[in-house]
Amino acid sequence: MKAFYKLPLLVLGIAMLATLVACGTKTEIVEVVKEVPVEVIKTETVIVEKEVPVEVKVIETVIKEVAIERVVVATPTSGDAGSAALGAEGDVKVAGFLLEAPESNVKRGGHVRTAWGVTTKNYDMTQGGNNNALSQGYNNLVRYDPTHGLKRLVPELASDWNISSNLMNYNFTLREDVVYSDGTPFTAQDVVATFERIVNPPEGITSNFKTVYEVVNKIEAVSDYEVNLGLSEPRAWVFSWIPGPELGIYSKKSLEANNYDMRKSYAPGTGPWILEGYTTAEKWEWLPSPTHFYPHLPYVDKMTMIHVPNPVERGTAVLTKQADFSWNVAPETYLEGEKRDNINNYRAPSFGGQILHINNTKAPFDNADFRRAMRLATNRHDAVKAGIAGGWFYEVGHWIHPRGEHALTAAEMEQTPGMRSNNTQDIATARDILADLGYSGGKGLPEFDLGTPTSAVFVQAWAPFVQDQLSKIGIKTKIRTYERAMEGEEIKKDYDLIMGSISGRPPTPDHTSLWLNNWYTDANYNYSRYSNPEFDKIVDGLNATMDPVEKYKLFRAGEAILDKDSPNIPVGWIVHHLMWNDYVKGLSLEERAQAQWGRIDTVWLDQ
């Protein structure tokens, strides 16, 4: 089967949170225009049910080989969030809900093998452990449905949930039939202990997700099977992180037994799998849990997660059936898979990317005009070509992933300085800016240090590309490499330039949290040390609204500020390239709204 080129009809920035908001509905005819690779325009009419107080155009954009869909979406109203669902892709809250594979002809048995990087620093999901592996043994309160392309929320440890109309209170009703694999009953106290450790970590404990949940100021067990979370201020996007793989619920018993430090050993979970064994830098082996609350899952008898760090080798493993599927393979093996009838492929957006970090506190980079000249001189379209040549798939985007909520269209980017495919005019402008600053042709500038990780795509593609682009306006750099594991330390130094990654990528197309994490004053991932009170006000506004009209205005205003200040340069936005043998079923991989290397429990093998 050839590659699938489609995006979810539902605009996820609204779907993941607005589905939690009760509202009246009326039937609306929506016209969807799809641009397909053969340049044939198809028009389809579909019926959706949404409240329609205001008509709003929301645009999702990708580069040309991926479909573009433009959908007219209704604005939801606030209310008792969670008491109603928005159509077929809304959240599912049905008594006795069962997570099942979408196919009707499921076969049981077999051994599924995966291929991607599965090493881990430790066994702690909030202290740097590999959540893609560790999450197999745990459950979340709620979850993005793997059988519907991660486009809706479904129950897990919580059977019901509600969000207050002011977005500051989450209430969860918990299942009463759950036990951990060591026989410990699951209660609200486990949820409280897990969240308390994240929000208020004990001394000596690191919480990698503390910034995400920093506004959570109340964590209360209302009863044995009801939990209430309170926020100190509205943050419309916080709920969307709760279903993430990193937020599996530990038992209070295990946390207390380990002094809240879970790094040393794997703790019992409530999930569908129990760990049979982990061989460092080789594989994880999992067996079905006999205590899981969905007794029909998993369908297979065993899962082995093979450590394959090289994306070319991952793809080769799938092509040769040494592995059944991979979350992310190299372009050359992906394209080879497209030619084979027994291989399926799909490109799913991962809302992160590569970025040139610029030290905004160090001269001459402390001058916004100097940074803007650097950004204008960097051709983003050529950047994506360089990244793909370096072994990964990227797409062209501005300050929002091109498949993110309210991203600029390709046509809009062509009209935006610094985003045009032909950037001759932008280079001329950049040279004029440097001349006005007294650096005509780079005169008077030193050779700057350009740090880069030793990973092949950085050393062979990104760093040389940036070096070449900046040289066109007279800015000279010297590439210096360091081990990827040391990036956290390098970024703390008084560096010049670092070729790195966009951190804190969101779990849905809403980029509010990404903006907060990367460009808000003193944010955790604000590695460029950027600060602008006006931009901070934009993010504060995004935090407090679910209204797509208001969000569109705020994102556009924020992009104008970022364009002017140019705190750093996002050079390419990532898409993951999934590949699997055609007998792998149960995961709806070809429908995924975003890349998530999460739990694998509905997979079955048609062999």
Secondary structure, 3 states (H helix, E strand, C coil): CCCECCCCCCCHHHHHHHCCCCCCCEEEEEEEEEECCCCCEEEEEEEEEECCCCEEEEEECCCCCCCEEEEEEECCCCCCECCCCCCCCCCCCCCCCCCCCCCCCCCCCCEEEEEECCCCCCCCCCCCCCHHHHHHHCCCCEEECHHHCCCCEEECCEEEEEECCCCCEEEEEECCCCECCCCCECCHHHHHHHHHHHHCCCCCCCCCCCCCCCCEEEEEEEECCEEEEEECCCCCCHHHHCCCHHHCCCCHHHHHHCCCCCCCCCCCCCCCEEEEEEECCCEEEEEECCCCCCCCCCCCCEEEEEECCCHHHHHHHHHCCCCCEECCCCHHHHHHHHCCCCEEEEEEEEEEEEEEEECCCCCCCCCHHHHHHHHHHCCHHHHHHHHHHCCCCEECCCCCCCCCCCCCCHHHHHCCCCCCCCCHHHHHHHHHHHHHCCCHHHCCCCCEEEEEECCHHHHHHHHHHHHHHHHCCCCCEEEEEECHHHHHHHCCCCCCEEEEECCCCCCCCCCHHHHHHHHCCCCCCCCCCCCCHHHHHHHHHHHCCCCHHHHHHHHHHHHHHHHHHCCEEEEEEEEEEEEEECCEECCCHHHCCCCCCCCCCCCEECC
